[in-house]
């Protein structure tokens, strides 16, 4: 079959190819990804909730909203807002808009 040096050379080529390949990303938002697909428009308002334990041991319950969408040409809109306490009735402030 293949010798050890052939397999090592093939592995190096695969790793280098993956490392040097251009990275194409539609957006950088870490939590909601909208794929840019033409002829599939939509819009939505998403309620996002987080819960966890803070460093001092107390519980943390937070919420935010995201306005997302895609037009008929496949262009995307992703509006990120700050996290606020889950009990808050205030509208979270916009912190990032991705077009």
TIRO-2110 file (N, C-alpha, C; in Angstrom, 1 decimal):
// TIRO-2110
0.8, -1.2, 0.0, N, 1, A
0.0, 0.0, 0.0, CA, 1, A
0.9, 1.2, 0.0, C, 1, A
0.6, 2.1, 1.0, N, 2, A
1.4, 3.4, 1.0, CA, 2, A
2.4, 3.3, 2.2, C, 2, A
3.5, 3.9, 2.0, N, 3, A
4.5, 3.9, 3.0, CA, 3, A
4.2, 5.0, 4.0, C, 3, A
4.9, 5.0, 5.1, N, 4, A
4.7, 6.0, 6.2, CA, 4, A
5.0, 7.4, 5.7, C, 4, A
6.1, 7.6, 4.9, N, 5, A
6.4, 8.9, 4.4, CA, 5, A
5.4, 9.4, 3.4, C, 5, A
4.7, 8.6, 2.6, N, 6, A
3.7, 9.0, 1.7, CA, 6, A
2.5, 9.5, 2.5, C, 6, A
2.1, 8.7, 3.5, N, 7, A
1.0, 9.2, 4.3, CA, 7, A
1.2, 10.5, 5.1, C, 7, A
2.5, 10.6, 5.5, N, 8, A
2.8, 11.9, 6.2, CA, 8, A
2.8, 13.0, 5.3, C, 8, A
3.3, 12.9, 4.1, N, 9, A
3.3, 13.9, 3.1, CA, 9, A
1.8, 14.3, 2.7, C, 9, A
1.0, 13.3, 2.5, N, 10, A
-0.4, 13.5, 2.2, CA, 10, A
-1.1, 14.3, 3.3, C, 10, A
-0.9, 13.9, 4.6, N, 11, A
-1.4, 14.6, 5.7, CA, 11, A
-1.0, 16.1, 5.8, C, 11, A
0.3, 16.3, 5.5, N, 12, A
0.7, 17.7, 5.5, CA, 12, A
0.1, 18.5, 4.4, C, 12, A
-0.2, 17.9, 3.2, N, 13, A
-0.9, 18.7, 2.1, CA, 13, A
-2.3, 19.0, 2.6, C, 13, A
-3.0, 18.0, 3.2, N, 14, A
-4.4, 18.3, 3.6, CA, 14, A
-4.4, 19.4, 4.7, C, 14, A
-3.5, 19.4, 5.6, N, 15, A
-3.5, 20.4, 6.7, CA, 15, A
-3.2, 21.7, 6.1, C, 15, A
-2.2, 21.8, 5.2, N, 16, A
-1.8, 23.1, 4.6, CA, 16, A
-2.9, 23.6, 3.7, C, 16, A
-3.6, 22.8, 3.0, N, 17, A
-4.7, 23.2, 2.1, CA, 17, A
-5.8, 23.8, 3.0, C, 17, A
-6.1, 23.1, 4.1, N, 18, A
-7.2, 23.6, 5.0, CA, 18, A
-6.8, 24.9, 5.6, C, 18, A
-5.5, 25.1, 6.0, N, 19, A
-5.0, 26.3, 6.7, CA, 19, A
-5.0, 27.5, 5.8, C, 19, A
-4.6, 27.2, 4.5, N, 20, A
-4.4, 28.3, 3.6, CA, 20, A
-5.7, 28.7, 2.7, C, 20, A
-6.7, 27.8, 2.8, N, 21, A
-7.9, 28.1, 2.0, CA, 21, A
-8.6, 29.4, 2.5, C, 21, A
-9.1, 30.2, 1.6, N, 22, A
-9.8, 31.4, 2.1, CA, 22, A
-11.0, 31.0, 2.9, C, 22, A
-11.3, 31.8, 3.9, N, 23, A
-12.5, 31.6, 4.7, CA, 23, A
-13.6, 32.5, 4.3, C, 23, A
-14.7, 32.0, 3.8, N, 24, A
-15.8, 32.8, 3.4, CA, 24, A
-16.9, 32.7, 4.4, C, 24, A
-17.3, 33.8, 5.0, N, 25, A
-18.3, 33.8, 6.0, CA, 25, A
-19.4, 34.8, 5.6, C, 25, A
-20.6, 34.5, 5.8, N, 26, A
-21.7, 35.4, 5.4, CA, 26, A
-21.8, 36.5, 6.5, C, 26, A
-21.4, 36.2, 7.7, N, 27, A
-21.6, 37.1, 8.8, CA, 27, A
-20.8, 36.6, 10.0, C, 27, A
-20.5, 37.5, 10.9, N, 28, A
-19.7, 37.2, 12.1, CA, 28, A
-20.5, 37.0, 13.4, C, 28, A
-21.8, 37.2, 13.3, N, 29, A
-22.6, 37.1, 14.5, CA, 29, A
-22.5, 35.7, 15.1, C, 29, A
-22.1, 35.5, 16.3, N, 30, A
-21.9, 34.2, 16.9, CA, 30, A
-23.1, 33.4, 17.2, C, 30, A
-24.3, 34.0, 17.4, N, 31, A
-25.3, 33.1, 17.9, CA, 31, A
-26.5, 32.9, 16.9, C, 31, A
-26.7, 33.7, 16.0, N, 32, A
-27.8, 33.5, 15.0, CA, 32, A
-27.2, 33.7, 13.6, C, 32, A
-27.3, 32.7, 12.8, N, 33, A
-26.7, 32.7, 11.4, CA, 33, A
-27.8, 32.7, 10.4, C, 33, A
-27.8, 33.6, 9.5, N, 34, A
-28.8, 33.7, 8.4, CA, 34, A
-28.1, 33.4, 7.1, C, 34, A
-28.4, 32.3, 6.5, N, 35, A
-27.8, 32.0, 5.2, CA, 35, A
-28.3, 32.9, 4.1, C, 35, A
-27.4, 33.5, 3.3, N, 36, A
-27.8, 34.3, 2.2, CA, 36, A
-28.2, 33.5, 1.0, C, 36, A
-29.5, 33.2, 0.9, N, 37, A
-30.1, 32.5, -0.2, CA, 37, A
-31.1, 33.3, -1.0, C, 37, A
-30.8, 33.5, -2.3, N, 38, A
-31.7, 34.3, -3.1, CA, 38, A
-33.1, 33.7, -3.3, C, 38, A
-34.1, 34.5, -3.5, N, 39, A
-35.5, 34.1, -3.7, CA, 39, A
-36.1, 33.3, -2.5, C, 39, A
-35.6, 33.6, -1.3, N, 40, A
-36.2, 33.0, -0.1, CA, 40, A
-36.3, 34.1, 1.0, C, 40, A
-37.0, 35.2, 0.7, N, 41, A
-37.0, 36.3, 1.7, CA, 41, A
-37.8, 35.9, 2.9, C, 41, A
-37.4, 36.5, 4.1, N, 42, A
-38.2, 36.4, 5.3, CA, 42, A
-37.7, 37.5, 6.3, C, 42, A
-38.5, 37.7, 7.3, N, 43, A
-38.1, 38.6, 8.4, CA, 43, A
-38.6, 38.0, 9.7, C, 43, A
-37.9, 38.2, 10.8, N, 44, A
-38.4, 37.7, 12.1, CA, 44, A
-37.8, 38.5, 13.2, C, 44, A
-38.5, 38.4, 14.4, N, 45, A
-38.0, 39.0, 15.6, CA, 45, A
-37.8, 37.8, 16.5, C, 45, A
-36.6, 37.6, 17.0, N, 46, A
-36.3, 36.4, 17.8, CA, 46, A
-36.0, 36.9, 19.3, C, 46, A
-36.7, 36.2, 20.2, N, 47, A
-36.4, 36.5, 21.6, CA, 47, A
-35.3, 35.5, 22.0, C, 47, A
-34.2, 36.0, 22.6, N, 48, A
-33.1, 35.2, 23.0, CA, 48, A
-33.0, 35.3, 24.5, C, 48, A
-32.9, 34.2, 25.2, N, 49, A
-32.8, 34.2, 26.6, CA, 49, A
-31.6, 33.4, 27.1, C, 49, A
-30.9, 33.9, 28.1, N, 50, A
-29.7, 33.2, 28.6, CA, 50, A
-29.9, 33.0, 30.1, C, 50, A
-29.5, 31.9, 30.7, N, 51, A
-29.5, 31.7, 32.1, CA, 51, A
-28.2, 31.0, 32.5, C, 51, A
-27.7, 31.4, 33.7, N, 52, A
-26.4, 30.8, 34.1, CA, 52, A
-26.1, 31.3, 35.5, C, 52, A
-24.9, 30.9, 36.0, N, 53, A
-24.5, 31.3, 37.3, CA, 53, A
-23.3, 32.3, 37.2, C, 53, A
-23.5, 33.5, 37.9, N, 54, A
-22.4, 34.5, 37.9, CA, 54, A
-21.2, 34.0, 38.7, C, 54, A
-20.1, 34.7, 38.6, N, 55, A
-18.9, 34.4, 39.3, CA, 55, A
-19.1, 34.4, 40.8, C, 55, A
-20.0, 35.2, 41.3, N, 56, A
-20.3, 35.3, 42.7, CA, 56, A
-21.3, 34.2, 43.2, C, 56, A
-21.7, 33.4, 42.3, N, 57, A
-22.6, 32.3, 42.7, CA, 57, A
-24.1, 32.6, 42.5, C, 57, A
-24.5, 33.8, 42.2, N, 58, A
-25.9, 34.1, 42.1, CA, 58, A
-26.4, 33.8, 40.6, C, 58, A
-27.6, 33.5, 40.5, N, 59, A
-28.1, 33.2, 39.1, CA, 59, A
-28.2, 34.5, 38.2, C, 59, A
-28.0, 34.3, 37.0, N, 60, A
-28.1, 35.3, 36.0, CA, 60, A
-29.2, 34.9, 34.9, C, 60, A
-30.2, 35.7, 34.8, N, 61, A
-31.3, 35.5, 33.8, CA, 61, A
-31.4, 36.7, 32.9, C, 61, A
-31.0, 36.6, 31.7, N, 62, A
-30.9, 37.7, 30.8, CA, 62, A
-31.7, 37.4, 29.5, C, 62, A
-32.1, 38.5, 28.8, N, 63, A
-32.8, 38.4, 27.6, CA, 63, A
-32.4, 39.4, 26.6, C, 63, A
-32.7, 39.2, 25.3, N, 64, A
-32.4, 40.2, 24.3, CA, 64, A
-33.4, 39.9, 23.1, C, 64, A
-33.4, 40.7, 22.1, N, 65, A
-34.1, 40.4, 20.9, CA, 65, A
-33.2, 40.6, 19.7, C, 65, A
-33.5, 39.8, 18.7, N, 66, A
-32.7, 40.0, 17.4, CA, 66, A
-33.7, 40.1, 16.3, C, 66, A
-33.5, 41.1, 15.5, N, 67, A
-34.3, 41.3, 14.2, CA, 67, A
-33.4, 40.8, 13.1, C, 67, A
-33.9, 39.7, 12.4, N, 68, A
-33.2, 39.1, 11.3, CA, 68, A
-34.0, 39.1, 10.1, C, 68, A
-33.4, 39.0, 8.9, N, 69, A
-34.1, 38.9, 7.7, CA, 69, A
-33.3, 38.7, 6.5, C, 69, A
-33.9, 38.4, 5.4, N, 70, A
-33.2, 38.2, 4.1, CA, 70, A
-34.2, 38.8, 3.0, C, 70, A
-33.6, 39.5, 2.1, N, 71, A
-34.5, 40.0, 1.0, CA, 71, A
-34.5, 39.0, -0.2, C, 71, A
-35.2, 39.4, -1.2, N, 72, A
-35.3, 38.5, -2.4, CA, 72, A
-34.0, 38.2, -3.1, C, 72, A
-33.0, 39.1, -3.0, N, 73, A
-31.7, 39.0, -3.6, CA, 73, A
-30.8, 38.2, -2.8, C, 73, A
-31.2, 37.8, -1.5, N, 74, A
-30.3, 37.0, -0.7, CA, 74, A
-29.5, 37.8, 0.3, C, 74, A
-29.7, 39.1, 0.3, N, 75, A
-29.0, 40.0, 1.2, CA, 75, A
-29.6, 39.8, 2.6, C, 75, A
-28.7, 39.8, 3.6, N, 76, A
-29.2, 39.5, 5.0, CA, 76, A
-29.1, 40.8, 5.9, C, 76, A
-29.9, 40.7, 6.9, N, 77, A
-30.0, 41.8, 7.9, CA, 77, A
-30.0, 41.1, 9.3, C, 77, A
-29.1, 41.4, 10.2, N, 78, A
-29.0, 40.8, 11.5, CA, 78, A
-28.7, 41.9, 12.5, C, 78, A
-29.7, 42.2, 13.3, N, 79, A
-29.6, 43.3, 14.3, CA, 79, A
-29.4, 42.7, 15.7, C, 79, A
-28.3, 43.0, 16.3, N, 80, A
-28.0, 42.5, 17.6, CA, 80, A
-28.2, 43.5, 18.7, C, 80, A
-28.8, 43.1, 19.8, N, 81, A
-29.1, 44.1, 20.9, CA, 81, A
-28.4, 43.6, 22.2, C, 81, A
-28.3, 44.5, 23.1, N, 82, A
-27.6, 44.2, 24.4, CA, 82, A
-28.5, 43.3, 25.2, C, 82, A
-27.9, 42.6, 26.1, N, 83, A
-28.6, 41.7, 27.1, CA, 83, A
-29.1, 42.6, 28.2, C, 83, A
-30.3, 42.3, 28.6, N, 84, A
-30.9, 43.0, 29.8, CA, 84, A
-31.5, 42.0, 30.7, C, 84, A
-31.7, 42.3, 32.0, N, 85, A
-32.3, 41.4, 32.9, CA, 85, A
-33.6, 40.8, 32.4, C, 85, A
-33.9, 39.6, 32.6, N, 86, A
-35.1, 38.9, 32.0, CA, 86, A
-36.4, 39.6, 32.5, C, 86, A
-36.3, 40.2, 33.7, N, 87, A
-37.5, 40.9, 34.3, CA, 87, A
-37.7, 42.3, 33.7, C, 87, A
-36.8, 42.8, 32.9, N, 88, A
-36.9, 44.2, 32.4, CA, 88, A
-37.9, 44.3, 31.4, C, 88, A
-38.6, 45.5, 31.3, N, 89, A
-39.5, 45.8, 30.3, CA, 89, A
-39.0, 46.8, 29.3, C, 89, A
-37.7, 47.2, 29.5, N, 90, A
-37.0, 48.1, 28.6, CA, 90, A
-36.6, 47.4, 27.3, C, 90, A
-36.6, 48.2, 26.2, N, 91, A
-36.2, 47.6, 24.9, CA, 91, A
-34.6, 47.7, 24.9, C, 91, A
-34.0, 46.5, 24.7, N, 92, A
-32.5, 46.5, 24.7, CA, 92, A
-31.9, 47.4, 23.6, C, 92, A
-30.8, 48.0, 23.9, N, 93, A
-30.1, 48.9, 23.0, CA, 93, A
-29.4, 48.1, 21.9, C, 93, A
-29.5, 48.7, 20.7, N, 94, A
-28.8, 48.1, 19.5, CA, 94, A
-27.3, 48.2, 19.7, C, 94, A
-26.6, 47.0, 19.6, N, 95, A
-25.1, 47.1, 19.7, CA, 95, A
-24.4, 46.7, 18.4, C, 95, A
-25.1, 46.1, 17.5, N, 96, A
-24.4, 45.7, 16.2, CA, 96, A
-25.5, 45.5, 15.1, C, 96, A
-25.2, 45.9, 14.0, N, 97, A
-26.1, 45.7, 12.8, CA, 97, A
-25.2, 45.1, 11.7, C, 97, A
-25.6, 43.9, 11.2, N, 98, A
-24.9, 43.3, 10.1, CA, 98, A
-25.7, 43.3, 8.9, C, 98, A
-25.2, 43.9, 7.8, N, 99, A
-25.9, 43.9, 6.5, CA, 99, A
-25.1, 43.1, 5.5, C, 99, A
END
